[in-house]
């Protein structure tokens, strides 16, 4: 799962700011109580997410996974979850449930598809965050014990300490941090806090993360750096991937910039969908809410406010591009996965998340509203002057929308 929220840096630990932090924690706890109570009943709902279904198959013995080594187990689960290892990203800030073993000498790797995220730490336990159509993100962690050579997973409650904060609208969601990290993985500076999505400037991202690209000039400012405290501040030093840990511990040697960007977009959309699900469960007949989420999510699907790519664009790992395109091969949604990588991520600025279980989980009135707005865009009648789709993209969008039923 994306990295969890870091502790406050020393510069923010004044009395007044400490009080603010306590108020934020109290607010998070209050919201947590809300999503745990009727009509939401987060902890009492039986999960129906992708990983819950897979876990049932493992427990029943219907699905065998290779648990001969931690790396074999990871690769076996990724395959079963339809997650490509080319999505691998590495984060070395101690911002996860297993913070005691994550640091620049032992990064955590992340893997993802449209609705499921897997975290892997050499010498640690597997972490899974999987989207449930009623509950939002559900979090699991592997048990160190083995039952008949099968891995055991339990639902995690401690993840809510960070995964129900402002980035996730105080609901069970995804969090992506960007922090200045010392050698023990602890946070000394925070570069972003309560924003998640494709609009976040690249200059604010990647602190505590490894980023590999085809050109060193494209490595973002905060990436691949570890530091230490000096009188009056914090000094960063280079931390290139693999210099202080064996890359052979992981399925791949990459933490490519492009999957970083794709994950950020997907996580931002997932959190916004979760908010719509929860709010409309409380007020199912609220036309104002339906209109609000229809418009906001349509704009997000069309990459409103997308952050600029580096001058000259980026390349992207060929393996990731191949695997990403293959996921929709032969489908009407395939054009939405075509990359641009010059001035923007995608060629048509239409989100691949439109064809995902996350999108399909939206309340029917919101989906109808989104599809009505997208139909206007496909007809060249965008209701927003700042958003437009190229002619080929409009054709692809119209082709995709025509077979989509209006009902659930």
TARALIN-V744184 format. One record per pair of residues at least 12 apart in sequence whose ideal C-beta (glycine too) atoms are under 8 Angstrom apart, sorted by the first residue. I is the first residue (numbers start at 1). GAP is how many residues later the second one is. Records with the same first field share a line. If there is no record, write none. Layout:
I = GAP + GAP
This chain:
1 = 95 + 109 + 116 + 117 + 118 + 126 + 127 + 128 + 136 + 138 + 158 + 162 + 173
2 = 108 + 115 + 127 + 172 + 173 + 174 + 175 + 261 + 265
3 = 88 + 90 + 92 + 93 + 105 + 172 + 173 + 174 + 205 + 206
4 = 91 + 92 + 93 + 155 + 157 + 158 + 159 + 171 + 173
5 = 90 + 157 + 160 + 162 + 170 + 172 + 188
6 = 87 + 89 + 171 + 173 + 181 + 184 + 202
7 = 179 + 180
8 = 13 + 179 + 182
9 = 170 + 171 + 178 + 179 + 180 + 181
10 = 178 + 219
11 = 178
12 = 178
24 = 141 + 142
27 = 143
28 = 136 + 137 + 142
31 = 133 + 139 + 140
32 = 128 + 132 + 138
34 = 136
35 = 129 + 135 + 136 + 137 + 243
39 = 242 + 243
40 = 95 + 238 + 241
42 = 93 + 94 + 130
43 = 114
45 = 87 + 89 + 90
47 = 83 + 85 + 88 + 91 + 108
48 = 84 + 85 + 86
49 = 66 + 67 + 81 + 82 + 83 + 84 + 86 + 89
50 = 31 + 65 + 66 + 80 + 81 + 307
51 = 30 + 65 + 77 + 79 + 87 + 89 + 102
52 = 78 + 80 + 86
54 = 23 + 26 + 27
55 = 85 + 98
58 = 92 + 93 + 95
59 = 91 + 93
61 = 87 + 89
63 = 17
64 = 86
65 = 12 + 15 + 85 + 86
67 = 79 + 82 + 83 + 84
70 = 50 + 52 + 53 + 56
71 = 178 + 179 + 180
73 = 53 + 69 + 78
74 = 44 + 46 + 52 + 177
75 = 176
77 = 41 + 49 + 74
78 = 33 + 40 + 173
81 = 32 + 35 + 37
82 = 31 + 245
83 = 28 + 29 + 30 + 33 + 35
84 = 27 + 29 + 236 + 239 + 240 + 243
85 = 26 + 166 + 167
86 = 166 + 168 + 170 + 173 + 231 + 233 + 234 + 236 + 237 + 238
87 = 23 + 24 + 25 + 26 + 172 + 175 + 176 + 233 + 236
88 = 21 + 22 + 23 + 162 + 163 + 164 + 166 + 167 + 171
89 = 20 + 21 + 22 + 120 + 121 + 166 + 167 + 170 + 171 + 174
90 = 17 + 18 + 19 + 20 + 119 + 120 + 151 + 160 + 165
91 = 16 + 17 + 19 + 117 + 118 + 119
92 = 12 + 14 + 15 + 16 + 89 + 93 + 116 + 117 + 118 + 134 + 147
93 = 84 + 86 + 88 + 92 + 94 + 114 + 115 + 116
94 = 87 + 90 + 91 + 92 + 93
95 = 67 + 82 + 84 + 92 + 113
96 = 12 + 23 + 25 + 31
97 = 30 + 44 + 59 + 61 + 62
98 = 23 + 26 + 27 + 29
99 = 86
101 = 20 + 22 + 23
102 = 19 + 22 + 83
103 = 78 + 80 + 81 + 82
104 = 77 + 79 + 81 + 122 + 135 + 140 + 141
105 = 78 + 139 + 140
106 = 15 + 16 + 17 + 139
107 = 14 + 103 + 138
108 = 12 + 13 + 16
109 = 12 + 141 + 142 + 146
110 = 153
112 = 147 + 151 + 154
113 = 214
114 = 152 + 238 + 239 + 242 + 243 + 244
115 = 15 + 16 + 155 + 241 + 242 + 243
116 = 12 + 13 + 14 + 15
117 = 12 + 13 + 57
120 = 130
122 = 127 + 128
125 = 16 + 17 + 18 + 19
126 = 15 + 16 + 25 + 27
127 = 12 + 13 + 14 + 15 + 29
128 = 12 + 13 + 25
129 = 30 + 34 + 45
131 = 139 + 226 + 227 + 230
133 = 144 + 224 + 227 + 228
134 = 143 + 227
135 = 37
136 = 32 + 35 + 36 + 37 + 134 + 138 + 141 + 142
137 = 26 + 31 + 35 + 36 + 37 + 133 + 137
138 = 17 + 34
139 = 16 + 17 + 20 + 21 + 24 + 33
140 = 13 + 14 + 15 + 16
141 = 12 + 13 + 15
160 = 12
162 = 13
163 = 12
165 = 29
166 = 27 + 28
167 = 26 + 27 + 28 + 29 + 104
168 = 28 + 103 + 106
169 = 102 + 103 + 105 + 106
171 = 100 + 103 + 104 + 107
172 = 102
173 = 97 + 98 + 101
174 = 22 + 93 + 96 + 97
175 = 21
176 = 16 + 20 + 29 + 87 + 88 + 91
177 = 13 + 15 + 30 + 31
178 = 12 + 13 + 14 + 26 + 27 + 28 + 29 + 30 + 31 + 44
179 = 12 + 28 + 29
180 = 27 + 28 + 42 + 45 + 47 + 54 + 56
181 = 26 + 27 + 44 + 45 + 46
182 = 44 + 45 + 46 + 47
183 = 43 + 45
187 = 21
188 = 39 + 41 + 46
189 = 18 + 45
190 = 17
191 = 13 + 14 + 16 + 31
192 = 12 + 13 + 15
196 = 68 + 71 + 72 + 75
197 = 67 + 68 + 70 + 71 + 72 + 75 + 103
198 = 63 + 66 + 67 + 70 + 105 + 107 + 108 + 109 + 147
199 = 69 + 105 + 106 + 107 + 108
200 = 64 + 107
201 = 106 + 107
202 = 18 + 105 + 106 + 107 + 108
203 = 17 + 18 + 19
204 = 18
205 = 15 + 17 + 55 + 59
206 = 14 + 15 + 16 + 17 + 54
207 = 15 + 16 + 18
208 = 14
209 = 13 + 14 + 15 + 46 + 51
210 = 13 + 14 + 29 + 31 + 45
211 = 12 + 13 + 44 + 45 + 46 + 49
212 = 29 + 41 + 42 + 43 + 44 + 45 + 105
213 = 43 + 44 + 101 + 102
214 = 101
215 = 100
218 = 39 + 92 + 96 + 97
219 = 38
220 = 37
224 = 14 + 15 + 16 + 17
225 = 12 + 13 + 14
226 = 13
241 = 12 + 14
254 = 63 + 65 + 66
256 = 60 + 61 + 64
257 = 57 + 59
258 = 56 + 58 + 59 + 62 + 63 + 81 + 83 + 87
259 = 58 + 61
261 = 84
262 = 62 + 83
265 = 38 + 80 + 86 + 88
266 = 87 + 92
268 = 32
269 = 28 + 31 + 32 + 82 + 84 + 89 + 90
270 = 83 + 88
272 = 21 + 24 + 25 + 28
273 = 24 + 85 + 86 + 88 + 89
275 = 18
276 = 13 + 17 + 21 + 86 + 87 + 90
277 = 84 + 85 + 86
279 = 14
280 = 13 + 83 + 85 + 86
284 = 79
290 = 73 + 75 + 76 + 79
291 = 78
293 = 69 + 73 + 76
294 = 71 + 72 + 74 + 75 + 76 + 78 + 79
295 = 74 + 78
297 = 65 + 69 + 73
298 = 71 + 72 + 75 + 76 + 79
299 = 85 + 88
300 = 51
301 = 49 + 50 + 52 + 53 + 69 + 73
302 = 47 + 48 + 49 + 75 + 85 + 87
303 = 41 + 42 + 43 + 46 + 47 + 48
304 = 80 + 82 + 83
306 = 38 + 39 + 43
308 = 35
309 = 32 + 33 + 34 + 35 + 36
312 = 30
313 = 27 + 28 + 29 + 30
314 = 27
315 = 26
316 = 23 + 25
321 = 18
324 = 13
325 = 12 + 13
328 = 24 + 27
331 = 24
332 = 23 + 64 + 67 + 68 + 71
333 = 19 + 21 + 22 + 67
335 = 12 + 13 + 15 + 57 + 58 + 61
336 = 12 + 14 + 15 + 16 + 18 + 19 + 60 + 64
337 = 15
347 = 43 + 46
348 = 41 + 42 + 44 + 45 + 48 + 49
349 = 38 + 40 + 44
350 = 39 + 43 + 46 + 47
354 = 20 + 46
355 = 45
364 = 43 + 44
368 = 38
371 = 30 + 33 + 35
374 = 23 + 27
375 = 23 + 26
377 = 12 + 17 + 20
378 = 16 + 17 + 19 + 20 + 23
379 = 15 + 19
380 = 14
